[in-house]
Amino acid sequence: MAARVQFSIHNTLWFLSSSSSPLFPINSKRLLNLKNRLHFRHNLSSSSSSSSSRASMFCTCRSCDLPNGESSMEPFVLTTPLYYVNARPHMGSAYTTIAADAISRFQRLLGKKVIFITGTDEHGEKIATAAAACGSSPNEHCDVVSQAYKALWEDLDISYDKFIRTTDPKHEVIVKEFYSRVLANGDIYRADYEGLYCVNCEEYKDEKELLDNNCCPMHLKPCVPRKEDNYFFTLSKYQKKLEEIFTQNPDFVQPSYRLNEVQSWIKSGLRDFSISRASVDWGIMVPNDDKQTIYVWFDALLGYISALLEEEEQADLQKAVSSGWPASLHLIGKDILRFHAVYWPAMLMSAGLNLPKMVFGHGFLTKDGAKMGKSLGNTLEPNDLVQRFGADAVRYFFLREVEFGNDGDYSENRFINIVNAHLANTIGNLLNRTLGLLKKNCQSTLAVDSTTAAEGNAFKGIVEKLVEKARVQYENLSLSSACEAVLEIGNAGNSYMDEHAPWSLFKQGGAASEAAAKDLVIILEAMRIIAIALSPITPSLCLRIYTQLGYSEDQFNTTTWGDTKWGGLKGGQITAQPKPVFARIETQKESEDEGEVRKKFNKKKERIPPSRTLAEA
């Protein structure tokens, strides 16, 4: 059992209460104008101090028009976790970031101002240990690993807007200012703590959570006894408020079954947690106590706010908050749900700041049905996957095959089969053969507008329904279903092509040839729509499709979801020369078989007399 000896530190407060200058100055006239168009759910964050009697609010609106022509569209702020740099990026980190990128790209297609935040968490005991093992300083180690994340994100076509490192001096200023607000609110006290500590999790564990031999259920390593004199955050004080939040805002944690986990934790009783470490040197110093560093999670969570500062801005908590907080969506793995759905909201309420609108905890990845681990020798290296198969293939497989929120499995055979069937065949081959027919019979020129071509044709309605289905699924974060809906457009296009057989109609000439030319326009219009609707998932592939249709890269980059409306292709438009937009991936067996065929062919060729070879040539 852990023992604590508490004593007051109120006499050591150095931070001035902010009650004299409101955190959120509100224009009363504007508030009056918005009154009938906004609906807020309130979760009062009452506190023992008057400075935090503000309300934490959840805005359920998306946007509205403000008076005097001001833009009211609030930014869509999306975050991944700040990844821990004790080791290089793994597939779990890549999966979260790929999903976040797809969501960000879709939101941009809707015309929203997106702030996509990612970054690296660079403090703590594990970092110092990892650096020492490599014979480098913590700073050098962090620089190398943080750059490895940036390089991988570039290879995976990740379009982040902000990359925050917790070793950034501006971040340190924000952390200290936030800490001081919580302190001024009476929510930090000092105590001795003795308990079982998991070095890998960097947190104390309750004995009832542990496996045999006091092993951490996450890392399967024994926790070690540790006694420290630390500062604690009064999490227990926010028990009732958190219960109210989850009752009044059931969408705060998604998927819904994750909410059940969170509510179970809260109902079992919240305990105050240590927010400093006396035994860890590599971290941000506690204000007014240079013998303690701030707990890595208390530090890292604030990266979501410090990232909002512009490069040239002076570090200031209120400036950061006014630049986009609260976040629209925290996207995380389910293993760090407690920190984001319990600790973080309580910390924010203590500091008088609004809560994020949603925390989404996705599942884990396995390989060939087994949990991945270095000790098992079955890790999945994202760099290796991208080098072998390309970013589009990696992005598509994990977003299409893993139902977002659940656990998912990777097997190389399934990866190759899915990618070949969907991207190379259904989409790539349909585009290639259609453009081939257009080149052969129409000099690569569209005969009519796609609107005219589709008059009275049921295919247009099928495509429109599938586009709307994809939009709804994207908005619901059902990324796999969104992929499926877009792929169905490709399947419908292939069926249409086979049923109408334009290659035969061209041979007949006359009216049949004119009908065939319209059929090609119809298929290519479907391909244009696919290029936009699938672009959040496979951006590079979709750019290749779009440029094959005769558009420029700049035109592709300025498309919006509104461009998925039927009617984009115009008569007289000249398409590019047909070439495959996605190369089929060969399996090892196919490569070996092809090699054998080549060997046999070469041997046969060697046996042919020179005179005969010359004559045939």
Secondary structure, 3 states (H helix, E strand, C coil): CCCCCEECCHHHCCCCCHHHCCCCCCCHHHHHHHCCCCCEEEEECCCCCHHHCCEEEEECCCCCCCHHHCCCCCCEEEEEEEEECCCCCCHHHHHHHHHHHHHHHHHHHCCCCEEEEEEEECCCHHHHHHHHHCCCCHHHHHHHHHHHHHHHHHHCCCCCCEEEECCCHHHHHHHHHHHHHHHHCCCEEEEEEEEEEECCCCEEECHHHCCHHHECCCCCCECEEEEEEEEEECHHHHHHHHHHHHHHCCCCEECHHHHHHHHHHHHCCCCCEECEECCCCCCCEECCEEEEEECHHHHHCCHHHHCCCCCCCCCCHHHHHHCCCCCCEEEEEHHHHHHHHHHHHHHHHHHCCCCCCCEEEECCEEECCEECCHHHCCCCCHHHHHHHHCHHHHHHHHHHHCCCCCCEEECHHHHHHHHHHHHHHHHHHHHHHHHHHHHHHHCCECCCCHHHHCCCCHHHHHHHHHHHHHHHHHHCCCHHHHHHHHHHHHHHHHHHHHHHCHHHHHHHCHHHHHHHHHHHHHHHHHHHHHHHHCCCCCHHHHHHHHHHCCCCHHHHHCCCHHHHCCCCCCCCCECCCCCCCCCCCCCHHHHHHHHHHHHHHHHHHHHCCHHHHHHHC
